[in-house]
Amino acid sequence: MTTMISAFLTWVIAAAVAFAAAQEAPARPQRFDYLVRADFFAGAAGDEARLARVMAVCEEAIAKNPNHAEAHVWHGAGLLVHAGQAFQKGDTTAGGPLFDEGLEEMDGAMALAPDNPGVLIPRAAVLFEATRAMPPALAAPLLQSAVANYEHVLELQAPIWPTLGDHAKGELLFGLAEAWSRLGDVGKARRYFERLLADAPTSGEVSRARAWIETGTVPKANGLSCVGCHK
């Protein structure tokens, strides 16, 4: 549990990066993530003022529209950051309820917009990263839920898949492949890693996909390599 808590903020940053990468798609007006994404990155890295700004933007949007699913999912993610900060200080009394509240809000966002990649991807990405060091019994159902989100996004994006860049396709496919590997389904993991090589040959995840195919192990990433693509 201590290991999970100490690494939690790093996981959230990585999750947000994965969300940004997978959201590469034909532009649409007023994308909510554009309003909060950069501040969320900074807030997850420790800038409390910018995280407060994210929460304020989300709360304003929710006040205007209580069913604003994207605002809810980002607000829930912000609560998970606050939970991680509390855990790092040893305050499990505050951290536990914040974690539960954040998860509940992200789940509620998914219920409001079950076919919106702008909701499904950040929820899945946060859970995907936050479960890395959890005990398997606790991690498995959350990771399975994240995989279901990612696979639904893959289905939703099928009509526009050829128009997406290799970076976006590679991030989504790599996330799916690694998740299935972590869940012990080698067959599904291999299929997604092989699809990554076929569909996104210039993706930054190609070398790690090849390494898994050769060794059965995913090499650790060298930092948050995706960040520079989205500044």
C-alpha positions in Angstrom: 0.0 0.0 0.0 2.8 2.4 0.8 4.4 1.8 -2.6 1.1 2.5 -4.3 0.6 5.8 -2.4 4.1 7.1 -2.9 3.9 6.6 -6.7 0.3 7.7 -7.1 0.8 11.3 -8.4 3.3 10.0 -11.0 0.7 7.6 -12.1 -1.9 10.3 -12.5 0.4 12.4 -14.6 1.1 9.4 -16.9 -2.6 8.7 -17.1 -3.3 12.2 -18.2 -0.6 12.0 -20.8 -2.1 8.8 -22.1 -5.5 10.5 -22.3 -4.0 13.4 -24.3 -2.4 11.1 -26.7 -5.4 8.9 -27.4 -7.6 12.0 -27.9 -5.9 12.9 -31.2 -8.9 13.0 -33.6 -10.5 15.4 -36.1 -11.1 18.7 -34.3 -14.4 19.6 -32.8 -15.4 22.9 -31.2 -15.2 23.5 -27.5 -13.3 20.4 -26.6 -13.5 20.5 -22.8 -10.1 18.8 -22.3 -8.5 21.8 -24.0 -9.8 23.9 -21.1 -8.2 21.8 -18.3 -5.6 19.5 -19.7 -2.5 21.6 -19.4 -3.5 22.8 -15.9 -4.2 19.2 -14.9 -0.7 18.1 -15.9 0.8 20.9 -13.8 -1.5 20.2 -10.9 -0.8 16.5 -10.8 2.9 17.5 -10.8 2.3 19.5 -7.7 1.2 23.0 -8.8 -1.8 23.4 -6.4 -2.9 26.7 -7.9 -3.3 25.2 -11.4 -5.1 22.1 -10.0 -7.5 24.4 -8.1 -8.1 26.1 -11.5 -9.0 22.8 -13.1 -11.4 22.0 -10.3 -13.0 25.5 -10.6 -13.5 25.2 -14.3 -15.1 21.8 -13.8 -17.3 23.0 -11.0 -18.4 26.0 -13.0 -19.3 23.7 -16.0 -21.2 21.4 -13.7 -23.1 24.3 -12.1 -24.3 25.3 -15.6 -25.0 21.7 -16.6 -25.1 19.1 -13.9 -24.9 16.4 -16.6 -21.7 17.6 -18.1 -19.9 14.3 -18.2 -16.5 15.5 -19.3 -16.4 18.0 -16.5 -17.3 15.3 -14.0 -14.7 12.9 -15.2 -11.9 15.5 -15.0 -13.2 16.7 -11.6 -13.2 13.1 -10.4 -9.6 12.7 -11.7 -8.7 15.9 -9.7 -10.1 14.3 -6.6 -7.8 11.3 -7.1 -4.9 13.7 -7.3 -6.0 15.2 -3.9 -6.3 11.7 -2.6 -2.8 10.9 -3.7 -1.5 14.1 -2.0 -3.3 13.1 1.2 -1.8 9.6 1.1 1.7 11.0 0.6 1.3 13.0 3.8 0.1 9.8 5.6 -3.4 11.1 5.9 -5.4 8.0 5.0 -8.4 9.3 6.8 -8.7 12.0 4.1 -7.2 10.1 1.3 -9.6 7.1 1.3 -12.8 9.1 1.0 -11.3 11.3 -1.6 -10.3 8.3 -3.7 -13.7 6.8 -3.3 -15.4 10.0 -4.2 -13.2 10.5 -7.3 -13.9 7.0 -8.5 -17.6 7.4 -7.9 -17.7 10.7 -9.9 -15.8 9.2 -12.8 -18.2 6.2 -12.8 -21.1 8.6 -12.8 -19.6 10.5 -15.8 -19.4 7.2 -17.7 -23.0 6.5 -16.9 -23.9 9.9 -18.3 -22.0 9.5 -21.5 -21.1 5.8 -22.1 -20.1 6.4 -25.7 -18.0 9.5 -25.2 -14.2 8.9 -25.7 -13.6 12.2 -23.8 -15.0 10.5 -20.7 -13.9 6.9 -21.3 -10.3 7.5 -22.0 -9.4 9.7 -18.9 -11.3 7.3 -16.7 -9.5 4.3 -18.1 -6.1 5.9 -18.1 -6.3 6.9 -14.5 -7.4 3.5 -13.4 -4.8 1.8 -15.6 -2.0 3.6 -14.0 -3.4 3.7 -10.4 -3.7 0.0 -10.3 0.0 -0.7 -11.1 1.1 -1.4 -7.6 -2.2 -2.3 -6.0 -2.6 -5.8 -4.6 -3.9 -8.0 -7.4 -7.2 -8.7 -5.8 -7.9 -4.9 -5.6 -6.4 -4.0 -8.9 -8.0 -6.7 -11.2 -11.6 -5.4 -11.3 -10.5 -1.8 -11.7 -8.1 -2.8 -14.5 -10.7 -4.9 -16.2 -13.0 -1.9 -16.1 -10.4 0.3 -17.7 -9.8 -2.3 -20.4 -13.5 -2.3 -21.2 -13.4 1.5 -21.6 -10.4 1.3 -23.9 -12.0 -1.4 -26.0 -15.2 0.5 -26.3 -13.2 3.5 -27.5 -11.6 1.3 -30.1 -15.0 0.3 -31.3 -16.3 3.8 -31.4 -13.2 5.0 -33.3 -13.4 2.3 -35.9 -15.0 4.6 -38.6 -12.3 7.2 -38.2 -9.4 4.9 -37.3 -7.6 5.3 -40.7 -7.6 9.1 -40.1 -5.9 9.0 -36.8 -2.1 9.4 -36.5 0.2 6.6 -35.5 0.8 8.3 -32.1 -2.8 8.2 -31.1 -3.4 4.7 -32.4 -0.2 3.4 -30.8 -1.0 4.8 -27.4 -4.5 3.2 -27.3 -3.3 -0.2 -28.7 -0.3 -0.2 -26.3 -2.5 0.5 -23.4 -4.8 -2.4 -24.3 -2.0 -4.8 -25.0 -0.2 -4.0 -21.7 -3.4 -4.2 -19.7 -4.2 -7.7 -21.1 -0.6 -8.7 -20.3 -1.0 -7.5 -16.8 -4.3 -9.4 -16.5 -2.6 -12.6 -17.7 -4.2 -13.0 -21.1 -1.2 -13.5 -23.3 -3.2 -14.2 -26.4 -5.1 -10.9 -26.3 -2.0 -9.0 -25.4 -0.1 -10.4 -28.4 -2.9 -9.6 -30.7 -2.9 -5.9 -29.7 0.9 -5.6 -29.7 0.9 -7.1 -33.3 -1.9 -4.8 -34.3 0.1 -1.9 -33.0 3.1 -2.9 -35.2 0.7 -3.2 -38.2 -1.5 -0.1 -37.7 1.0 2.3 -36.1 4.5 1.5 -37.4 5.8 5.0 -36.5 4.4 5.1 -33.0 6.8 5.7 -30.2 5.6 2.5 -28.6 6.8 0.2 -31.4 10.1 -0.7 -29.7 8.4 -1.6 -26.4 5.8 -3.7 -28.3 8.5 -5.6 -30.1 10.3 -6.2 -26.8 7.2 -7.7 -25.3 6.7 -10.0 -28.4 10.3 -11.1 -28.0 10.5 -11.5 -24.2 7.0 -11.4 -22.8 7.9 -8.4 -20.7 7.1 -4.7 -21.3 10.2 -2.5 -20.8 9.8 0.5 -18.5 9.1 3.8 -20.3 11.9 6.4 -20.2 10.0 9.2 -18.6 6.8 10.9 -19.9 7.9 10.9 -23.6 4.4 11.9 -24.7 4.5 15.3 -22.9 6.4 17.2 -25.6 3.9 16.3 -28.2 1.1 18.1 -26.4 2.6 21.3 -25.1 
